[in-house]
Amino acid sequence: MDIPTVVHLVAPADEQSTRLIGSLARDHQLTTVALTERHCRLIAPDALGLLDLRILEQSYNLPAPLQYLLIQGRWLLINAQKPFLDDFILFNPGVCGLLHIGETAAALMPALNSVARGELWMPRAFLAQVFERQRMRDHTTSIAIPELTRREWQVIRGLLCAENNREISQRLSVEESTVKRHLYNLFRKIGVRNRLEALKWAHTSGLDTGREFRPTANSLKAG
């Protein structure tokens, strides 16, 4: 069998994930290992992983920042929205495959086998769309950064580090309800609906590449 006997899994702890784990163990004699922070730092370059993209639309506690996870091992992304427009996730070095929401269970094993062999598993039409977006993208276009409070900048940093609401609240010494209020205000100001779209905005703005943005003098209140 081409596929390793152990598959690292990052997914919500829900019924859908439980069915997936059971199917892999029962039908394919595979063991799934839920990644912890310690495991993330030990994952081998040829290790195989499944990452359920539903986690990025929730306050899910990732074991490590997404950017770190996706440079280790070989990853198959599952439950991708259609159309999937988040190229900043796709182009991480470890991402080797993608399955959209609604794909049948039968599509999973061929995809995993392909990724395990070091090949790509991407729908042809999807790759054509990605290529066209990259070709048409104007990298010189500057992104207008809205006026944000100090707290809202701190929340953005938390999102980039894959912190959930509880972790952000602990770091900032505020209530979780306060973090939710900052998130609501942040999403409204930058024109997004959820964490995944906020991460995409941060990437497009250059925040995840170390570009430094400072709050303006009029927005230095604690918030």
Beta strands, then each sheet from edge to edge (+ up, - down):
strand 1: 6-10
strand 2: 31-34
strand 3: 48-52
strand 4: 74-80
strand 5: 95-100
sheet 1: 2+ 1+ 3+ 4+ 5+
end
